[in-house]
Amino acid sequence: MEVFAGADQHTPGSYRLRTASLDGRPVRTSSGLTLVPDLALADAPEAHTLLVPGGQGTRRPDGRLIDWVRAHGPRADRLVSVCTGAILLAEAGLLDGRRATTHWAYCDTFARRHPAVRVEADPIYVRDGHVATSAGVTCGIDLALALVEEDLGRDAALAVARHLVVFLRRPGNQAQFSAQLAVQTARRAPLRDVQQWITEHPAADLSVEALAARARLSPRHFARAFRAETGATPGRYVDRVRLEHARRLLEDTSDGVEEISRASGYGHPRGPCAARSSRRSAPPRPSPAAASTPPRPPEIRRGPPRPNRSPPKPIEAPSPPEPPEVHRAPEPT
């Protein structure tokens, strides 16, 4: 709502927002907020963009709501869901044969319950034709900014992003987990401080020896302790942070590739490309049962050793609210 309302302030008349509930009565959210809708769904006009929010109510959706979404969803020019709102679209049969995403904690269940939907667990949002689905609640902001940019241009979207103090904009194929979220936060203060230092100084000397010195540990002890507490080697964590930093600079600044490479800790413009090709584009996704503990990726082994040479060691696989419903239409011409 804030994204579209901000865009309407920037470009008056660009959006008209209407919220609706099943019976027109206020809706109390799981966080304790009470939302007062503009009207009941039965009285809702046809919408250019129909936005379906998520929340705990999607676990046991009302059949009347599903019927309404099934009947009116196909009439909208754009059909959008936030978080587990995708479950309502799937229950209505509007995602069959389409790519879609939702909050990572529900992706496995979502895929089992709706095998006709091509569930993608990693992206922060997915667009398939006129249907767009986003992951967690904050990912809805990224999707909304993308829609504003599509409707009103980059300048308008950038103005809204600046007002909300968010990035413009994370691309839809960015992983749901940043480098910091993809691994555990170390319990011990020296290692936590090192993690923070890496994030704030991607261009610094981030060798194991330099990081171990900051933690006042021997390199061997540091590497072993870092991996034990975070689930990632120091080198892999540094690679994730640097690549993520470079990607943000490429998206949000006009700096050249060489300048971005240096600012991100790569000594050569091809550094980010080499780092990206050395691992998956998205880090491993935690399971719903243990969100903070991502599973270890499987080992990848090289081909058979050459004669008279010892076999190479296996290497690890690289790793790369509930707003009310919104009816929006462009300003009539």
N, C-alpha and C positions, 0 to 999 in steps of 0.2 A: 504494500500500500504506500509506504513512504517513497519508494522509487518512483511510482507513477504519479503520486501527488507532487513530488519534487519536480518531475518533468513538466507537469501542468503549470507549476509556478514559473518555470523557466520559459515555457512556450504556452502562454494562456490559451485555453480552449482545446488543447491537444488531447486531453483525456477527460472522460466523465466516469467517475467511479461510483458503482452501486454495489452494496453488499446485501446478501440475502441469506436467510436461514430457512429450514424446512417449513416452519409454520409462521415465520415472521417474528417469533419471540426472541428475546435476548438469549445468547449462548454463553454459558460459563465455561471458560477454558480450564485445562488441567492445572495451569499455573495460578488460578484464582481470579483472573481478569474476566470481566463480563463484557461481552461485545454486543452492541445494539445494532441490529441490521436495519437496512432501509426498508425492506419489504420481504414478503414471503416468496418462496420460489415460484408458487403458482402465479404470482403477479409480476414476475420478472420478465422484462422485455428481452427480445433476442439480442445477443451480445456479439460484438466483434471478437472479443477475447473472453473466453470463459476460464476463470482461474479456480482450480479446486485445491483447497488447502489440505494439509494432513493433520495428524493428531491421534490421540488415543481412540477417538470415535471410529477410526477406520478399521479397528480390529473387529468390531461388531457393527458394520454399517447397517443403517436402516434401509429396508427394501424399497421404501418410497423414494429415498434419496437416490438410490441406484437407478430406479426407473426414470427419475427426472433427468439424471445425467445421461442415461442411455438415449432418451428422447431428444434432449436439447444439445448435447455435446456435438453431434455431427452438423448442427446448424451453425455453429460458431466458425468464424474464419480462422481463429486460432484457439487451440485447446491446450491449456497449460496446467500442470500440477506442481505442487511444492511438497517435498518430503514424501510422506506416505499417502498423499493425495493420489499418487499413481495407483494405489490399490483400488480406489473407487473407480478410476477410469478402467482398470482391468476387469473389475467386477461387472462393469457395464458393457464389457466386450469391445471397448474402443481402442485397446492396445494390441489386439490380436494381430500377429504378423509384423508388429512394429518393434523397433528398438526403444528401450525405456530404461530408466534408472529410478532409484529411490534411496532412502537412507540405507547406508551399508548394513546396519544391523538387521534389516528386513529383506535384504536382497535374496538370500537363500530360500527363505520361506515364500517370498514373492514368486520366485522362479518355480518352486515346486507346485504352488497352487495355481499358477497360470503358465503352463508349459507352452502355450501359443505365443507368449510374449518373449521377445529376445532381450532378456535382462542383462544390462551391463553394469557391473558393480563398481567400477572405478571412476568413471567420469563424474564431474560435479553437476553436469546437466547434459541431456541428450535431446537433439532435435531430429525428428523423423517426419518430414513433410510439414503439415500444419500442426502437428502434435509436439509439444515440448514438455519434458519431465525433468525435475531437478532432484538432487539428493537431499542432504540435510537442510534445515531451515535457512541457514545463511547462504547456502548455494542458490536459494531462490532469489536472493539479491543479485547474484551474478547473472542469472537467467533474465531477471527483469531489466537489468542494465543492457543486456544484449538486445532485448526487445525494444527498449527505448532507442538504442542506437540504430536499430533497423527502421524504426518509425520516424525518428526526428534527426538522426545524424549523430556523429561522434561528439561534436561539441556539446550537444544537449546532454548526452549520456555522461560525458566527462564532468560537466557542471554538477550533475546530480551526485556522481561518485564523490566529488570533492566535498560537497555539502554533507554527505553521509560519512565522510572520512573512510572511504573504502577504496580498494584498488579498482581501476578501470583497465581492463577487466580481466578476470581469470577466464581463460578459454574453456569451453565446455569439456574438452578432452583432458583437462588437468585432473590429476588424481584427487580423490576426496581427502587424502591425507597428505599434509605437507611433510617436509623432512623431519620437522620436530614432532609431528603427530604420528608419523609412521613407525617410530621407535619409542621405547620407553624412556622416561626421564630418569636419570640416575638417582639413586637414593642418597649417595654420599655427596656431600657438599662440593668437594674438589672436582668431582666428575661433572656435577651439574654446572659448576662455574665454567668448566671447559666447554661443555655443550653451548652455553650462552656465548662464550667468546667466539666459538666457531661461527655461530649465526651472525654475530655483529661484526666480524672481521674476516669475511670470506677471502679477501685478497692477501691476508697475512700468511706467514710461514705456518702451515698447519700440518707439518710432518709429525709423525709419531713422537720423534725426539723432542720437538718444540712443545707439543701438547703435554707430553709427559713432564717436561720441566715446569710447565705452569701448574700441573697437579702435584708437583714435588714427589713424583714416583719415577721408578726406573722405567725405561721404554717398554720392557717386556711385561713388567707388572701392570703398567698403565693399559697396554693393549688388551691384556687378559681381563682386567677389571672392567674396562669400558665395554667390552663385548658382553661380559657376564651381566652387567646391569642394564644395558640398553638393547641388547639383542642384535647389535650391528658392530662391525669392526670400525675403528676410527676412520680408516680410509674410505669406507663406504658411506659413512655419515657425512664426511667432508664433501664427498662427491655429490651427494644429494643436495646439500646446502648450497654448494656453488652452482650447480646446474639450475636449481630453483631460483637463485638470485639472478643468474644470467637471463633466464626466461622472463622474469619480471621486468628487468631492464629493457629487454627487447620489445616487450609488449607496451610498456608504459613510458618509454623515453624515445628520443630521436637520436640517441648516441649511436655511433658506429660500432661495427662488430669488434674491431680491435680494441676500442675503448671499453666496451662491455666485457670483453674477455679479460682484460687486465683488471678491471674492477671486481671481477668474479673470481680472481685467483688463477686464471689460466694464462700461461705465458705465451700462448700462440692463439690466433683467431680460430683455429680449428679445434682448440681444446674442448669447448662445449660439445661440438659434434662428436668428438672421440669419446667423451665421457658418456654422452647419450647413447651411442651405439654399443657401449660396453655393459649396458644394463637395461632392464626393462624400463619402459616409459613410466610405469606406475609402481610404487612400492607395494609390498605385500599388504593385503587387507586383513585387519584383525577379525577374528571370529566373533559372533555376537556374544559368546560365553566369556570371552576374555578380550575386551576391546583394547586394553592397554598392552597386550602381549601378542604381537604379530607372530604367526607361525614362521618357522625357519624355512626358507625356500629350499627346494631339492637341490642336490649337488649335480653339477654338470661335469661329466668326465670327457676328456679328450679321446681321440681315436687310439687304436693300439699303439704301443711304443715301438719306435724304430729299433732295428737290431742293434745290439751292443750298447743300448742306452737304457738307463733305469726308467721305469714308467713314471710319467709326470704325476704329481699329486693332484687329487681332485680339487677343483676350484668351486667356490660358491656361486650360485646363480646370481647374476646382477639383478638389482631391483630398481628398479627404476629410480503456543505459537499458533501458532495456529491462527493465521489471519482469516477473516471471513472470506467468503467467495467474492470475487471481484468481477464486475461486468464492465468492460471498457470498450469504448468505441472512439475511433478517430473523430476529430472535429468535422461536422458535416460541411460539405463544400457547396 
